[in-house]
Amino acid sequence: MSYSFAIYDLDGTLCHLPTDYEAIRQCIADLTGDRPLSRRPLFDVLLRVSPGIRAEIEHAIDIFELAAVRNIVLLPRINELGKLPFSIATRNGVAVVEAIWRRFELPPYRDCLGRGNWPVEKMKPHPEHL
């Protein structure tokens, strides 16, 4: 079977981004006045808060993700990039994808669907975004 296009996930597929999710959960708790979100899916919270709080949470997540780029580990699948035209679909922010691509001078992607620019209401792993 041959393919003419690929869609890649970022964290866990192309790289391991050691994001401090416990610190993000605490930050969200501080912003929302709620207890830390140990059991609720982190990104589902974004769909349940007001737009103003959502923007603050997304900004905080961007800061933690961008800090994690310093300690990123590229995974072997990264070597597949550029063999076919491709896009990125990730729960990570677009800013972190762009930072990784600049740091490692990776082949250009066609599109990047990430936190902050989802054209659909439901995020990964829901198939609506594909």
Order of alpha helices (4+ residues) and beta strands (2+ residues): beta-beta-alpha-alpha-beta-beta-alpha-beta
